[in-house]
Amino acid sequence: MARPTNTFETIPMTIAVTPQIRMYLDDLVMRGSYGSSPAEAARVLISEAIEWKISDKKLDLKKFILQDGEVVAVPLAA
């Protein structure tokens, strides 16, 4: 299943992983459920981890909007 189009621009990041982590990312790609590259699998895992931390109340849920070309967090309606 294709991921939805991102309404915000993406920002490239470089991360260093061990060879073991790279092998796990390759395995996820081979299974077909985490993207078509190790970098895409890492992006999906990071997104899932953030969602888990929000559900565990370790992070606060934020709403993001574009304002004058910048991404800003705005308070959620109570």
Buried (B, 14 or more C-beta within 10 A) or exposed (E): EEEEEEEEEEEEEEEEEEEEBEEBBEEBBEEEEBBEEBBBBBBBBEEEEEEEEEEEEEEEEEEEEEEEEEEEEEEEEE
